[in-house]
Amino acid sequence: MGKGSKRKHQKKIDESIDSESETQSQGLSTLLDPPKPKKARKVVPDSDLCLVGPPIAPAEARQRWPHRYQSKNKVKKQAVIEASNDEENEVLQAKNHYVEAIVDGCGYKLGDNAYVKAEDGNLDYIARIVEFFETVDQEPFFKAQWFYRAEDTVINKDNAHLIDKRRVFLSDIHDDNPLNCIISKVEIAEIAPDNDSAAKESRIPDSGLYYNMKYSLQHLTFKNIFTEISKKDSGTSSVVSSECGSNNTSSEVQRFDNSQKYLLDLYSGCGAMSTGLCMGASLAGIKLVTKWAVDINSFACKSLQWNHPETKVRNEAAEDFLCLLKEWEKLCQKFSLLELNKPSETVSSETGEEDDDDDDGQGCEEEKEQEQEKERQDDSSSEDSSEEFEVERLLDICFGDPDKAKKRGLYFKVRWKGYDKSYDTWEPIEGLSNCEERLKEFVSKGYKSNILPLPGSVYFICGGPPCQGVSGFNRFRNSNAPLEDVKNKQLVVYMDTIEHLKPRYVLMENVVDILKFAKGFLGQYAVGRLVSMNYQARMGMMAAGSYGVPQFRMRVFLWGSHPSEKLPQYPLPTHEVFSRGGVPNEFELESALTLADAISDLPQVNNDESRDQRNYGTT
């Protein structure tokens, strides 16, 4: 058998989007360092190897594969052009095309999937056969469209464990190979990315391989494959499932409507990223609202709250916020609030009429009697113990150690009956065991006002996990085990929050070093986590100056989108950029902006200025 010439992917950064220097572009190229592609070898005659059946009609073959039937002059000219782009030097010319072939006594048809011989010591390649043809030298060839395993993609071998070993990705890479490179046929199931675990398992063949996404080198993109099969499989499901566990969505809520969609800003700072997203969404006719924001910096939180009073800003660590979300979901389940979202309990028929029967109200009466009895017991207990105070109401909730007592857990801020707010205290949930009604009242009210997000209620999550662990200014970076560095743990927390809340869209921003440090391990990890949760993903770099900002600053942006949503593109540049990289010549761009352009309209301030505030246009 010969060996296949599977074309390993080369790192590309679309010049129509990124205006970066050669030094910066090396960050993305460090994610993969593939060997150079091999050319197809000359076929050795084999009696068990042949193209079978009548050739495809010449007119049809020329229409489907015109590049195979060109004159020698055109072939040579094309070879020169392709050589300048580091592609193969010659397009193999065909004498005939076929629909079927036989290799080692096994029949193959166009569209079949097969294992293809790889280099010694490597796993055999996996390909879809998209073309059978006989060259003008009468040699049998096939054209392969390659499937990639996770370790063949940007996820790389170091993070391939995040992906189901049975899962492969259909690439957009094609190339020609001798027919005798084919080893055996393999069945690969196409499964809708939003199938639940049971449906997925029922469709995976004995070979144990399946795919539900396409992998493209452009911006390292994982994208859904929308075919009739995937549309039929997905049905009306819109749940993001994880390969790490079961796809139980009984507690998820969907509270999106056409008027308003909620955004969670993690590591929000003063809220610039979420503000920009909401402004951009409004241009597309989408009312995106920053409902929640989280940051550990108290000054940043105060600034964000001042500018966005409608946002519920939480000054706490992201890992505490994630623990709080999990506890909040349990509380909502405890008081059956999530059950209210089920149509069967709120609607009696397809017409949408409310069900008013409810067993003639007997259930409500029994519940009231139980509540009254509970209150009497609470009153009796409070009279017997002089050390207990009566809770007037619960004001807030948090997870952590608000009193610095070195006892982490779920806490509630309590307003005591007969005392003013100066006596408010944080109390652990264990100390409120006799306050079931107050607890239910707080959770019910908080659920209705969305004080905290629940799985399925968040439309968009954005944020930039802290970069201290990868920054080039950090002399103590852990390049051997980046995720063991506490400074890099926030990337894990960010992805865990996404997995818990299951938003429709994700946008993560970070410094370019996330693609360069430790051979791009953390960038690979971020993409791998999103893909393992069945999110579509796209990663690339953008220069701020290309979009009308008076600075060059380069940043990495990672998009993620729910399987039922469209994966966003990166915007085309609008402005030229000074130094450190060029911009594509095919675009007509506005002149680069400078700092003078940004602040020249500010009023002049003298050294002896006594006023704290000045208005534009004043002297």
C-alpha positions in Angstrom: 0.0 0.0 0.0 1.1 3.6 -0.6 0.7 6.4 1.8 -1.8 9.1 1.7 -0.9 12.7 1.2 -3.2 14.3 3.8 -2.5 18.0 3.7 -1.8 19.2 7.2 -3.2 22.6 7.9 -1.1 25.8 7.9 -2.0 28.7 10.1 -3.8 31.5 8.3 -5.0 34.9 9.5 -7.4 36.5 7.1 -5.7 39.8 6.0 -9.2 41.2 5.3 -9.8 41.3 9.0 -6.5 41.4 11.0 -3.9 44.1 10.5 -1.0 42.6 12.4 2.7 42.5 12.1 4.8 39.4 11.4 5.7 39.2 15.1 2.1 39.3 16.2 1.0 36.8 13.6 3.5 34.3 15.0 1.2 34.0 18.0 -1.5 32.3 16.0 0.9 30.1 14.1 2.4 28.7 17.3 -0.9 26.9 17.9 0.0 24.3 15.4 3.3 23.4 13.7 2.3 20.8 11.0 4.7 19.1 8.7 4.8 20.1 5.0 2.3 18.2 2.8 3.5 15.3 0.8 2.9 14.9 -2.9 1.0 11.8 -4.1 3.2 8.9 -5.1 3.2 7.1 -8.3 0.9 4.1 -8.3 2.3 0.6 -8.4 0.2 -1.7 -10.6 -2.2 -3.8 -8.5 -4.6 -6.5 -9.8 -6.9 -5.8 -6.8 -7.0 -2.1 -7.6 -9.2 -0.6 -10.3 -11.8 1.9 -11.3 -15.0 0.0 -12.3 -18.1 0.6 -14.3 -18.5 2.9 -17.3 -16.9 6.3 -17.1 -19.0 9.3 -16.4 -20.1 11.0 -19.6 -17.4 13.4 -20.8 -19.8 16.4 -20.9 -20.9 15.8 -17.3 -17.4 15.2 -16.1 -16.1 18.4 -17.7 -19.0 20.3 -16.1 -18.4 18.9 -12.6 -14.6 19.0 -12.7 -13.5 21.6 -15.3 -10.0 22.0 -13.8 -9.2 18.3 -14.7 -9.8 18.9 -18.4 -7.6 21.8 -19.4 -5.0 22.2 -22.1 -1.3 21.8 -21.2 -0.7 25.5 -21.5 -3.4 26.3 -19.0 -2.1 23.6 -16.6 1.4 25.0 -16.7 0.2 28.6 -16.1 -2.0 27.5 -13.2 1.0 25.5 -11.7 3.1 28.7 -11.7 0.3 30.7 -9.9 -0.3 27.9 -7.3 3.5 27.5 -6.7 3.6 31.2 -5.7 1.0 30.4 -3.0 2.8 27.4 -1.7 0.2 25.1 -3.1 0.7 21.9 -5.1 2.6 22.7 -8.3 0.3 20.8 -10.7 -3.4 20.0 -11.0 -3.6 16.3 -12.1 -5.4 16.1 -15.4 -8.0 13.4 -16.0 -8.7 11.1 -18.8 -12.0 9.8 -17.3 -14.0 10.1 -14.1 -15.8 7.2 -12.4 -18.4 6.6 -9.8 -17.0 3.4 -8.3 -13.7 1.7 -7.5 -12.4 -1.6 -6.1 -9.5 -1.7 -3.6 -8.4 -5.1 -2.2 -11.6 -6.7 -3.3 -13.8 -4.1 -1.5 -16.1 -1.8 -3.5 -16.2 2.0 -2.9 -18.6 4.7 -4.2 -18.4 8.4 -4.3 -19.4 9.8 -0.9 -18.0 6.7 1.0 -15.7 7.3 4.0 -12.5 5.4 4.3 -9.3 5.0 6.3 -6.2 6.1 4.4 -2.7 5.0 5.0 -0.6 7.5 7.0 3.1 7.7 7.8 4.6 4.9 9.9 3.8 5.3 13.6 0.8 7.6 13.0 -2.9 6.8 13.1 -4.4 6.2 9.7 -6.2 9.2 8.2 -9.9 9.4 7.7 -11.3 10.8 4.4 -14.5 11.1 2.4 -14.1 10.1 -1.2 -15.4 13.0 -3.4 -13.8 12.0 -6.7 -12.6 8.9 -8.7 -10.6 9.6 -11.8 -8.0 8.1 -14.2 -5.1 10.5 -15.0 -3.9 11.1 -18.5 -1.1 8.7 -17.6 -3.7 6.0 -16.9 -3.1 6.0 -13.1 -6.1 5.6 -10.8 -6.6 8.4 -8.2 -9.2 9.6 -5.8 -9.7 13.0 -4.2 -10.1 13.1 -0.4 -12.0 15.5 1.8 -10.3 15.0 5.2 -11.9 14.4 8.5 -9.8 15.7 11.4 -9.5 14.2 14.9 -9.5 16.7 17.7 -5.7 16.5 18.0 -5.4 17.4 14.3 -7.2 20.7 14.9 -6.3 23.8 16.8 -7.4 22.0 20.0 -4.2 19.9 19.6 -3.2 16.7 21.4 -2.7 18.5 24.8 -6.4 19.3 25.0 -7.8 16.5 22.8 -9.1 14.8 26.0 -11.8 17.4 26.2 -13.4 16.0 23.1 -15.2 12.6 22.7 -12.6 10.3 21.1 -15.3 9.1 18.7 -15.9 12.6 17.4 -14.3 13.8 14.2 -14.6 17.0 12.2 -15.1 17.4 8.5 -12.5 19.8 7.2 -12.5 22.0 4.1 -9.1 20.5 3.0 -9.1 18.4 -0.2 -6.3 16.8 -2.1 -5.5 14.0 -4.6 -4.1 10.6 -3.6 -3.3 7.3 -5.4 -6.1 4.8 -5.2 -4.0 2.2 -3.4 -3.7 4.5 -0.3 -7.2 3.4 0.7 -7.1 0.8 3.5 -10.7 0.1 4.4 -14.2 1.5 4.5 -15.5 3.2 7.7 -19.0 4.4 8.6 -19.2 7.8 10.1 -22.6 9.0 11.4 -23.7 12.6 10.9 -25.4 13.7 14.1 -27.1 17.0 14.9 -25.0 19.0 17.4 -28.0 19.6 19.6 -29.0 16.0 20.0 -29.2 14.8 23.6 -26.9 12.0 24.8 -29.5 9.2 24.3 -30.3 10.2 20.7 -26.6 10.6 19.9 -25.6 7.1 21.3 -28.4 5.5 19.3 -27.0 6.8 16.0 -23.3 6.1 16.5 -22.3 3.1 14.3 -20.2 0.1 15.4 -17.1 1.9 14.1 -17.7 4.4 16.9 -17.2 7.5 14.8 -19.5 10.5 14.3 -19.4 14.2 13.3 -21.6 17.2 13.7 -19.3 20.1 12.8 -17.0 21.3 10.0 -13.5 22.6 10.8 -12.1 25.4 8.7 -8.6 26.9 8.9 -9.9 30.4 8.4 -9.9 31.8 11.9 -9.7 28.3 13.3 -13.5 27.8 12.9 -15.7 25.0 14.1 -19.1 25.4 12.5 -22.3 23.4 12.2 -23.0 21.4 9.1 -26.6 22.1 8.1 -27.9 19.3 5.9 -31.2 17.6 5.7 -30.0 14.9 8.1 -28.9 17.4 10.8 -32.1 19.5 10.4 -34.3 16.4 10.8 -32.3 15.2 13.8 -32.3 18.5 15.6 -36.0 19.1 15.3 -37.0 21.9 17.7 -34.3 21.2 20.3 -32.1 24.1 21.2 -30.2 22.8 24.1 -26.4 23.0 24.3 -25.2 19.7 25.7 -21.8 18.7 27.0 -19.8 15.6 26.2 -18.8 15.5 29.8 -22.2 14.4 31.1 -25.8 13.8 30.5 -28.0 16.4 28.8 -30.6 16.9 31.5 -32.4 20.2 30.9 -35.3 19.9 33.2 -34.2 22.9 35.3 -33.4 25.2 32.3 -35.5 28.2 31.6 -36.0 30.0 28.3 -37.1 33.6 29.0 -36.1 35.3 25.7 -38.6 37.4 23.8 -38.5 39.7 20.8 -38.2 42.8 23.0 -35.3 42.2 25.3 -32.3 39.8 25.7 -30.0 39.5 28.7 -26.3 39.8 28.8 -23.9 38.7 31.6 -20.5 40.6 31.7 -17.9 38.6 33.6 -14.7 40.3 34.6 -16.6 43.4 33.6 -14.3 46.2 34.7 -16.2 49.4 34.0 -18.3 47.7 31.4 -16.8 48.8 28.1 -17.1 45.4 26.4 -20.7 44.8 27.3 -21.6 48.4 26.5 -20.1 48.1 23.0 -21.9 44.8 22.4 -25.2 46.3 23.4 -24.6 49.3 21.1 -23.7 47.0 18.2 -26.7 44.7 18.8 -29.0 47.8 18.7 -27.8 48.5 15.2 -29.0 45.0 14.2 -32.4 45.6 15.8 -31.7 43.5 18.9 -32.4 44.9 22.3 -29.5 43.5 24.3 -29.3 44.6 27.9 -26.5 44.1 30.4 -28.6 42.5 33.1 -25.7 41.3 35.3 -22.0 42.2 35.7 -19.3 40.7 38.0 -15.9 42.1 38.9 -13.6 41.8 41.9 -12.5 45.4 41.7 -14.9 47.6 43.8 -14.0 50.8 42.1 -14.8 49.4 38.7 -18.1 48.1 40.0 -19.0 51.5 41.3 -18.2 53.1 38.0 -20.3 50.6 36.1 -23.2 50.9 38.4 -23.1 54.7 38.2 -23.2 54.6 34.4 -25.6 51.6 34.1 -28.1 51.8 37.1 -30.3 49.1 35.4 -27.5 46.5 35.7 -27.2 44.2 38.7 -23.5 44.7 39.5 -21.9 42.2 41.9 -18.5 43.0 43.5 -17.2 39.4 44.0 -14.8 36.8 42.7 -16.1 35.0 39.6 -15.6 31.6 41.2 -17.9 32.7 44.1 -20.4 33.9 41.6 -20.5 30.5 39.9 -21.0 28.8 43.2 -23.8 31.2 44.0 -25.5 30.5 40.6 -25.5 26.7 41.4 -27.0 27.3 44.9 -29.5 29.7 43.5 -30.7 27.1 41.0 -31.2 24.6 43.9 -33.2 27.2 45.8 -35.5 27.8 42.8 -35.9 24.1 42.3 -36.7 23.7 46.1 -39.6 26.1 45.9 -40.8 24.7 42.5 -40.2 28.0 40.7 -38.6 26.4 37.7 -41.6 24.1 37.3 -43.7 27.2 36.5 -42.0 27.5 33.1 -43.3 24.2 32.0 -46.2 24.7 29.5 -48.1 21.7 31.0 -48.5 23.5 34.3 -49.4 26.9 33.0 -51.5 26.1 29.9 -54.4 23.7 29.7 -54.6 23.4 25.9 -52.9 24.5 22.7 -55.1 27.6 22.6 -53.1 29.0 25.5 -56.0 29.2 28.0 -54.9 29.1 31.7 -56.0 26.1 33.8 -58.1 27.5 36.6 -59.3 24.2 38.0 -56.3 23.1 40.1 -58.4 20.5 42.0 -61.0 23.1 43.0 -58.3 25.0 45.0 -57.8 22.2 47.5 -54.1 22.2 47.0 -53.8 25.9 47.7 -56.0 25.6 50.9 -53.8 22.7 52.2 -50.7 24.7 51.5 -52.1 27.7 53.4 -52.9 25.6 56.4 -49.4 24.1 56.4 -47.9 27.6 56.2 -50.0 28.9 59.1 -49.1 25.9 61.2 -45.4 26.6 60.4 -45.7 30.2 61.4 -47.3 29.2 64.8 -44.4 26.8 65.4 -41.9 29.6 64.5 -43.6 32.0 66.9 -43.6 29.5 69.7 -40.0 28.7 69.2 -39.0 32.4 69.2 -40.9 32.9 72.5 -39.0 29.9 74.1 -35.6 31.2 73.2 -34.5 34.6 74.2 -31.3 34.3 72.0 -33.2 34.2 68.7 -34.2 37.3 66.8 -37.1 37.6 64.4 -36.2 38.0 60.7 -38.2 40.8 59.1 -37.0 40.1 55.6 -34.0 38.9 53.6 -32.2 41.6 51.5 -29.5 40.0 49.5 -27.6 36.7 48.8 -24.0 35.8 48.3 -21.5 32.9 48.3 -18.2 33.2 50.1 -17.1 34.7 53.4 -18.7 38.1 53.7 -17.8 38.6 57.4 -14.2 37.3 56.9 -14.9 34.6 59.4 -13.0 32.0 57.4 -16.2 30.0 56.9 -17.2 29.9 53.2 -20.8 29.1 52.2 -24.1 30.5 51.1 -25.1 33.7 53.1 -28.1 35.9 53.2 -28.2 39.6 54.3 -30.8 39.9 57.1 -33.0 42.8 58.2 -34.0 42.1 61.8 -37.5 43.0 63.0 -37.4 46.0 65.2 -34.0 47.1 64.1 -32.8 49.5 61.4 -30.4 48.9 58.5 -27.3 49.6 60.7 -28.0 46.2 62.4 -28.2 44.2 59.1 -26.0 41.1 59.2 -24.9 38.3 56.8 -26.2 35.0 58.1 -25.3 31.5 56.8 -28.3 29.6 55.4 -27.9 27.0 58.1 -28.8 29.6 60.7 -32.1 30.4 58.9 -33.7 26.9 59.2 -36.7 28.4 61.1 -37.3 31.1 58.4 -38.6 29.0 55.6 -41.3 31.5 54.7 -38.9 34.5 54.6 -36.6 32.4 52.5 -39.3 31.4 50.0 -40.5 35.0 49.8 -37.0 36.2 49.0 -36.3 33.5 46.4 -39.7 33.9 44.7 -39.2 37.7 44.4 -35.7 37.3 43.2 -36.7 34.8 40.6 -39.3 37.1 39.2 -36.9 40.1 39.1 -34.0 38.0 37.7 -31.6 39.0 40.4 -29.4 36.1 39.3 -29.2 34.3 36.0 -30.4 30.7 35.6 -29.4 28.1 33.0 -31.1 29.0 29.7 -32.0 32.6 30.8 -28.8 34.2 29.5 -28.6 35.2 25.9 -25.0 36.5 25.8 -21.9 36.0 28.0 -18.9 38.2 27.4 -15.7 38.8 29.3 -11.9 38.7 29.4 -10.4 36.4 32.0 -7.4 38.1 33.7 -4.2 37.8 31.7 -1.5 37.9 34.5 -0.8 34.2 34.1 0.2 34.6 30.4 1.5 38.1 30.3 5.1 38.5 29.0 5.8 40.8 32.0 5.2 37.8 34.4 8.7 36.3 34.9 7.2 33.3 36.9 4.8 32.0 34.3 4.2 28.2 34.5 4.8 27.1 30.9 4.9 23.4 31.8 1.4 23.3 33.4 -0.4 26.6 32.7 -3.7 25.5 34.3 -2.0 24.8 37.6 -1.1 28.4 37.9 -3.7 30.1 40.1 -3.5 33.2 37.8 -4.9 31.1 34.9 -7.7 29.5 36.9 -10.1 32.2 35.8 -10.2 30.8 32.3 -11.5 27.5 33.7 -14.1 29.4 35.8 -15.2 31.4 32.7 -15.8 28.2 30.8 -17.5 26.5 33.7 -19.9 29.4 33.9 -20.7 29.1 30.3 -21.3 25.3 30.7 -23.6 26.0 33.6 -25.7 28.9 32.1 -25.7 27.7 28.5 -26.0 31.1 26.8 -26.8 31.5 23.1 -23.6 33.5 22.4 -20.2 33.8 23.9 -17.4 36.4 23.3 -14.1 36.1 25.1 -11.3 38.7 24.8 -7.7 38.3 25.8 -4.1 39.3 25.1 -2.1 37.9 22.2 0.1 36.0 24.6 -2.7 33.5 25.1 -1.8 32.2 21.7 2.0 32.4 22.2 2.6 31.3 25.8 3.2 27.6 26.3 2.7 27.0 22.5 -0.8 28.4 22.7 -2.0 25.9 25.3 -4.6 28.2 26.9 -6.0 29.3 23.5 -6.4 25.7 22.5 -8.0 24.9 25.9 -10.6 27.7 25.5 -11.6 26.5 22.0 -11.7 22.9 23.1 -14.0 23.7 26.0 -16.5 25.5 23.8 -16.4 22.7 21.2 -16.8 20.0 23.9 -20.0 21.9 24.9 -21.2 21.7 21.2 -20.7 25.4 20.7 -19.6 26.6 17.3 -16.3 28.5 17.7 -14.2 31.0 15.8 -10.9 32.5 17.0 -8.8 35.4 15.6 -7.0 38.6 16.3 -8.0 42.2 15.7 -6.2 45.5 16.0 -8.1 48.3 17.7 -6.7 50.9 15.3 -8.3 49.2 12.4 -11.7 50.2 13.8 -11.2 53.9 14.5 -9.5 53.8 17.9 -6.3 55.9 18.3 -4.1 53.0 19.4 -2.6 49.9 17.8 -3.5 47.4 20.6 -3.9 43.8 19.4 -6.3 41.5 21.0 -7.6 37.9 20.6 -11.3 37.3 20.3 -13.0 34.0 20.6 -16.6 33.7 19.4 -19.0 30.9 20.5 -22.5 30.4 19.4 -25.3 27.9 20.2 -25.9 25.2 17.5 -29.2 26.8 16.5 -27.6 30.2 16.1 -25.4 31.7 13.3 -21.7 32.0 14.2 -20.7 35.7 13.9 -18.0 36.9 11.5 -15.3 39.3 12.4 -15.9 42.8 11.1 -13.9 44.2 8.2 -11.4 47.0 9.0 -12.6 50.6 8.6 -9.4 52.6 9.3 -5.7 52.5 8.5 -3.2 51.7 11.3 0.1 53.4 12.1 3.2 51.1 12.3 3.5 47.5 13.5 1.7 46.0 10.6 -0.2 46.9 7.4 -3.7 46.7 6.2 -5.1 45.1 3.1 -4.7 47.2 -0.1 -8.0 46.1 -1.6 -10.0 48.1 1.0 -10.6 51.8 0.8 -10.1 52.8 4.4 -10.3 56.0 6.4 -7.2 57.6 7.6 -5.7 56.4 10.9 -6.9 58.2 14.0 -4.4 59.7 16.5 -4.6 60.8 20.1 -5.0 64.4 18.9 -8.2 63.4 17.0 -9.6 61.9 20.1 -9.0 64.7 22.6 -8.6 67.9 20.5 -12.1 69.0 21.2 -11.5 69.1 25.0 -11.3 72.6 26.6 -7.8 73.8 27.4 -6.7 73.5 31.0 -4.1 75.8 32.4 -1.8 75.0 35.3 -3.7 77.3 37.7 -7.1 75.9 36.8 -9.4 76.0 39.9 -12.5 74.5 38.4 -13.2 70.7 38.8 -15.6 70.5 35.9 -15.6 72.1 32.4 -18.1 71.9 29.6 -17.2 71.4 25.9 -16.7 74.7 24.0 -15.8 76.8 27.1 -12.7 78.8 27.5 
